[in-house]
Amino acid sequence: MMTETARHPRLPTDTDNGLLLIISGPSGVGKTTITRGVERSIAGSVFSVSVTTRAKTDADVEGVDYRFIDDDEFDEMIANDELLEWADVFGKRYGTPRAWVDEHLSRGRLVILEIDV
């Protein structure tokens, strides 16, 4: 018999810090499918929303899919060490905001990063 805990795992309660989970791989390998599955399955998990310089599409939701910024703001974030990581992917830049991740880790959350390689 499967217990409620087995179906809905939780983060350990004996830690003050959260956990950082990085799902990485090339475009199109299923990172988003895995990431969303983990987010739905583990209580206390949050998906990190990247900043990007690419144009917003009609299907994109600001703050859910990405946070859309211009090149100048991205350059400023790099100069101020506000990104944990960043990369140029197909001529557009993507990065992970440091403050948002730090805030959620300090709350004991599982923070999931999805990163193209």
Secondary structure, DSSP 8 states (H G I E B T S, - for coil): ---HHHHS-B--SS-SS-EEEEEEESTTSSHHHHHHHHHHHSBTEEE---EE-S---TT--BTTTBEE--HHHHHHHHHTT-EEEEEEETTEEEEEEHHHHHHHHHTT-EEEEEEE-
